[in-house]
Amino acid sequence: MKTDFLKTEQSISFVKETFEKLLLKQLDLYKISAPLMVLDGTGINDDLNGIERVVEFPIKALQEQKAVIVNSLAKWKRLRLKELGVEADKGILTDMRAIRPDEDFSSIHSIYVDQWDWEKHLTSEQRSLSTLKSEVMKIYEAIKKTELLVQEKYPEHKAILPDQITFIHAEELLALYPALTPRERESEIIKKHKAVFIIGIGGKLSSGEVHDGRAPDYDDWTTSTVNGFKGLNGDIIVWHPELKSAFELSSMGIRVDKDALVKQLEISGKSSRKELFFHQQILNDKLTQSIGGGIGQSRLCMFMLKRKHIGEVQVSLWPESIRNNMKNQGVFLM
């Protein structure tokens, strides 16, 4: 048992170190430090779907100002990119750690979140669908190379990813499977292609629904692209052979410019946010245009090492019922 855990820890380290090196090279990123918390009321924290609670606490040395544990670094990274003066076509990479108390437990969801958060400087002319796809392919190449190196070091973990990732807009996915839910659509398309990037997540589709929720103030999900479609963001999803289901590895997108921010705040009924510090920076053209995203560290390890539960590759809190249920299946959580 102890030996198995130590072997798992070694393989986790190998996956993380290997992928990070490849990602830094593929996207031309600088590795930087990142905060665990930010001050509340600045608009810097990621609001996710806008309904989740945050972990918050007052700070005595700051006259009881309230701080919040970050949900992600989506907005902070864009500010930092500007502060550091990172040139166009280069960016930054951080290790993000978060606590999400409203996350529902599942084999792929934990209240502890660890991901690589990255942000890259774009010119205004680069805010396009072709740029989005280009960056997705670079990330996928890093994932593919990591998988092959994992197979080389641990032959029991066979490489299964296709050579190319398939692109599809959420509207096209709806047209293919109109009777299915968004999650069911993902499952169907991923069974066929094994690695897919779904474009345009956050805005309403022709059915009146959204494929999935997105905050209004980081990804651009309203800008028109081609064939009447909208959105410059999306998710990288792969087929997980142990779970036999679609498995999201990354959410990413070109960030809002001034026009997209105003539009998305209005759609979301969040126009009052325009007065917040972060939003004022965008509205007054003080931030660089950028693209960025998050790539789940435990998720990637879970996929590469073919694990059935995220608790096999990260330490978190789990109800005893879940631990016992997994133990009965021969799966031991950290």
N, C-alpha and C positions, 0 to 999 in steps of 0.2 A: 504493500500500500504506500509506504513512505517513498519507496524508490519510484513508483509510478508518478507520484506527485512531483518529485524532483525532476523527472524526465519531462513531464509536462511543462514545468517552469522553464526548463532549458529550451524547449521547442518554442514556447511563447516568446522568449527573448530573441530567439533566432528569427522568427517571423517579423517581429516588430523592428529589429535592427536592420534586417534585410530590406523590408519595404520602405522604411524611412530613407535609407540611403538612395534607393532607386527613385523615390518620389522627389527628393531634393534635386536630383539630377534632371529628371524628366521635366519638371516645371520650372527649374532654375530659381529655387527658393533659398532664403537664408533662414536657419533655425534660430528662433528667438525665445525668450522667456515670456510667460503669460500669467495673468492674475487668476486667482481662485475666486476673487470677489471684486465687486465694483460698488460704488455708491449708488443708492437708490435715487430715483427722480431725475436721472440724467438722460434716460432713454437709451443707454448703452447696452443694457442686458437684452438678451434675445427672448422675445415673448412667446416663441414657439407657435402654438395655435391660439394663443391669447387667453387661455382658460386655466392653464396650470399654475399652481402655487409655486412660490419660490422659498428657499431657505433664507431667512433674514434675521438680522441681529443689530442692536445699537453698539456703537463704538465709543467708549468712555473718553478716549483721548481726542476724539473729534466732536466733542460736545454732544454726544449721543446721536450723531448722525447715523442713519440706518444704512447698513451695507447688505448686499444680497449676493449669495453664491451664484455664479454665472450659470445660465442654462446652456449657452454656447458662447463663442467669442465672435459671432458673425459681425456685430457692429464694432466691437472693440478693435478687431483686426484692421478694419478700414481706417479707423482713426490712427492706429499705430503705423500703418503703411504710409500715411501722409506725414506723420511726425518724424519718421525715419528717413524720409526723402527717397524711398525706394524707386528706382527708375522703371520706366515702362518695360513690360515683358519680363520683369523679375518680381519676386514676391517674398512672403514670409511664411514660416511654418511653426506651429506651436503644439505643445502637448496640452490638451484641454481636459480638465477634470471637473465634473459637475455632479450635483445631487438633485434628482428630480423626484420629490416625494409623491407626486401624483401619478407616477408611471405604474401601469398595471403589470404585475408580475407575469412573466411567461418564459418559455424556453429561450426567447431572444430579447427579453426586456428586463432590465434591472433598474433600481433607483440610482445606481452608480453608473455614470457615463464617462467613458474615456475615449477620446478621439484625437486624431490629427486634425487640427483646424488650420487651414491655409488661406491666404489671400494674395492676389496677384494684380499688379498695376496694369491697367489697360488704357489705351488712348480712346478718345470718344469714337473714333472711326472703327475701333475693334469691338464695339458693343453690337455683336451680330451673332446670328445662329451658327455661322461657320466657325467663329471663334469658340463658342461654347462646345461644339462638336470636337474641335481640335484639342481642347484641353481635356475633354472626356477621354479621347483616344490615348492621350499621353498617360493619364492616370491608369487606364485599363492596361496599357503596356507594362506599367510598373507592377500591377497586380499579377499579370500573366508571368512576368519574369520571376516574381517572388514565388509563385506557385511551382514553377519549374525547379527553382533552387531548393524549395522545401522537399520536392519529390527526390531530388538528387541526394539530399542529406537524410531524409526519412522516406525510404522507398515504399513504405506501407501507405503513404499518403499520395495517391495517384493524381496527377494533373488532369483536370476534366474540362477546363475552360476552352471555349472555341477561340480560334485565331482572332476573330473580329467581334466587336460588340455591335449589337443591332440597335438602331435608333428608331423610335416611334413616338409620335405625339399622343398625349392623353386623349385627344379628340379622335384620332385614328383608332386607338384602342377601344374607345367607346363604340365606334362604328363596327368594329369587328365582333364585339361581344356586348350588344346593347342590353341584354337581359341579365347580365351579371353585375355584381358589385365591383367597385374599383379593385379590391383585394383579389377577388375571383378572376378579374381580367388579367391582373399581374401574374397570377398562377398559370393561366392558360398560355400567355405569351412566353413566359419563361420556360415552360415545359418544351416549347418548340425551339427556342433560340438559345437557351442556357445563360446568356448574358445580354442584358437589355438596358438601354438608357431611355427612360420615359420623360419626354419633354413637356413643359407647360403645366406645372403643378402649382395650384393655388388659386387660379382663376376659374370662373364658372364655365362649364362645358355647355354644349348645345342642349343637353338634358336638364340644365338648370342646377346641376350638382357640381361640386369640385372633386377632382380625383383624390386630393388630400389637402389638408389645411396648410397654409403658410402665412407667417407674419407679413404685414404689409410694407415693412420698412427695411428689408435687406434684399431678398431675391426679387428680380423683375419678372412678374408673371402676367403682365398686361401688354407689353410692347408687341405690336404685330410683326410677324416674320414672313412666312410663305403660306400660300394656299388658304389664306384667311385665318391661319392659326395664330395664337398668341403665346408669349412666354419665352424667356431666355434662361430657364432653369430646369432642373429635373433630378431624377434619382438613378443611381447605378444599382441594378438588381441582378443577382445571379441565382442559379439553381443550386440549392443545398441538398446533396445526395442523402444525407442522414435524416434530415427533416422532411425530405421529399416535398419541398415547397419553395416559393420565391423567397429570396433572402436579400434585404437591402444592405448594401455596404456603404453607400455614400449619398448625401444630398448636397447639391451644389448649384451655383447659378451666377450669372452676371448680375451685379448689384444695381439697385435702382438709381437712376439719375433724377434730376429735379422733377421732370414731368411725370415719370412713373411713380415717384413717391407721392406726389399730390393726388394722382389718380387712385392709387391703391389705398391711401388713407381714407379717401372719400368713400370708396367702395366698402371698406371695412368699418365705416362709421368711427374712425379714429383720427379725424382731422385735428382734434385738440393737441395731438402729439407734435404738430408742426412747431409748437413753442418750445419743445425740449431741445437741449443743447445739441445732441447728435443730429436731429432733424434740421435744425438751423444751419448746421455745417453743410449739409447737402443742398438745402434751398438757397444758400448764399454762395454756392459753387466753391466751397473751401476744401472739399475732399476730392481726391483723385477718383476717376472711374476704375472699377475693379471687378474681378471675378473671384469667387472663393467658395469654400465648402468645408464639410466635415467628413472624415472617413473613420468609421468606428474601429478602434484598435482591438477591442475584444471581439467584435463582429468578424474582423478580418482573420483573427487567430482561430475563431470558431469555425470559419469556413476552411481555412488552410489545413487545420488539424482534424477536420471532419468530426467535430464535437456536436453532441445533441442538445447541450444546454450551455447558456452563456456563463453559468456559475462554474463550469469546468475550466474557464480561462480567466476568471476575475474573482476577486474577493468582494462579496457584497452581503446584504442581509436577506435571508430567506425564511419563510415560515417553516416550522418543523415538518408540516404536512408535505411541502414540496421536497424538502431534503429526503424524507422517508420514501416518498413516491419514486424519486429518482434513484435512490439506493436500491429499491426493489427491482429496478431495471438494470442494475449494475453500473449506475452512473453516480459518481461521488462529487459533490460540490465543494469548492474551496471554502 
